[in-house]
Amino acid sequence: MPILFVAETVTLAHLARPLFLAQCLQRAGREVAIACAERHRALIPAGIDFYPLDSIAPASFAQRLARGAPVYRLAELRAYVDADRALLARLRPTAVIGDFRLSLSVSARLAGVPYLNIANAYWRESARTAVPVPDLAFLTWLPLALAQTLFTLSWPIAQRVHARALNQLRREHGLPALPAQLAAVYTDADSLLLADLPSLYPALREHARCRFLGYLPWEPPVALPDWWPQISAREPRTLAWITLGSSGDLRRLRPLVEAARARALTVLLSTAGRPVEAFSDPEVFVTELLPPTPTAAQVGLIVSNGGSQMTAIAAAAGRPGIAVPGNLDQFLNCAAFERRGVLRSVRGDRINRDRVEQALDAMLTTNPAREQALQALQTEIAGIDPATVLIEALDEIGNG
C-alpha cells in the first residue's frame, strides 16, 4: 500500500512540495503515489503513480483572495471530500500527505488514514501576532494606515467567516469544529510538517506531531533556455531573476522590469507559463520556467511575489531578495525573512517604479550583516534533511 500525496494545485508551490517529498521517499524505497489536477500530469516523474483529482481553478482561487472572500465554498469542499474518500478507499494508503487540501481534515479521518499536512509556520504564528493587511481590492484606495486599522478590527470576524465552511463540513460528518482561526483550519493534521526553517520562527517548538522540514528544493523538469549562453558568463551582480510565479499579479511586472533596467541589471524573467506583455529591451530574457538551483546561483538578486518557495530558493543560494506580496500568506512569509534582513518588500497594491528602485538600491548595496544572515540561513538549510524528517514523522504516526 502506498503513501499518498495529495496536492491542491491552486498554485504550483502546493504541487512542488509534495513532488519533492514523494521523490525523496521513492529514493528511500517507499511506495508512493500522488493525486492532483489532471493539468499537471506531465510534471509527475516516472515511477510515481498518478491519480487525477480535481482542484478549483487557480484563477477562481486568486479572485477570491483578492476580494477577501473564503477560498472554498461548502459545496466545493463536499465534492472534495467525496473525491478524497473514493480515492482513499481505492488505494488504502498507509498514510496521506496533503498540501493545502483542506478536505483531508474530514476525509482522512473518516477513512481512518493517518493524515500529515504540509503547511507553513507563519499560519501558526498568525494566531499570536499582529497580521498585516493584505492586498484587498476594496481597501487599496485607502491610506495604508487606515486600511491596516480596518483590517485589524475585522480580522477576528474574517477568520470565523473563512473557517465556517470547513467547520460545517466537519460537523456534518460528526467531527468537532476547529477553532475559528486560519491557523487551525490550515494546519489541522495528525502530524504537521512545516516547510520552513526553525530559526525564522523561534517561538514555535517542534514535537513528535509537529516538525520543520526545512527547504524543499523541487526542480521542475525543464532545460535551460536557448538564450542561457548569452548570460552564463556574466557577473551575478549584473543579473536579476524576476518571477511572480503562478499566482502573482502580472500588472506588477512592468515597474519591476523597468526599475531593474534603470539600475543596469539584466533581467531573467520567468512567467510560469502565463502570457505577459512583450518587452522589447534585448537585456530582458523571457521564458516560461527556469530551473531554480542553477538560476539562483547565476543571478545576484531574486525578485518574487514573496511566496515561501521562492524566498527559500533565494536563501538557499545565498541571494538577497525583493518581494511584491499581495496575498496574506506572502505578507506573513516575507515578514520572517525581512526580520533577518535578507529581503525587502514592496507592497503590490502600492507599487511604483520609484519604490522598486529604492528597494533595489537597498538590496544591491554591500551589507556585511545581510551577508552573515544569508550564510547562517544556508548553513541551516544544509543541516536539515527533509527526507529524514518526513520518514521520522511517518514512523511516529504509524506507531501512534
Protein Blocks (a to p, Z undefined) as FASTA:
>chain_A
ZZdddddffbfklmmmmmmmmmmmmmnopacdddddfklmmmpcghiacdddddddfklm
mmmmmnopafbdfklmmmmmmmmmmmmmmnopabdcdehilklmmmmmmnopacdddddf
klmmmmmmccdddddfklmmpcfklmmmmmmmmmmmmmmmmmmmmmmmmmmnopacdddb
fklmmmgcfbdcddbdfklmmmbccdfkbccebjadddddbdddfklmmmmmpcfklpcc
ddebjmbcfklmmmmmmmmmmnopacdddekhpacdddfbfkbccdfbdcfklmmmmpmb
dcdehiaklmmmmmmnopacddddfbfmlmmmmmmmmmnopaccddfklgcfklmmmmmm
mmmpccfklmmmmmmmmmmmmmpcfklmmmmmmmmmmmZZ
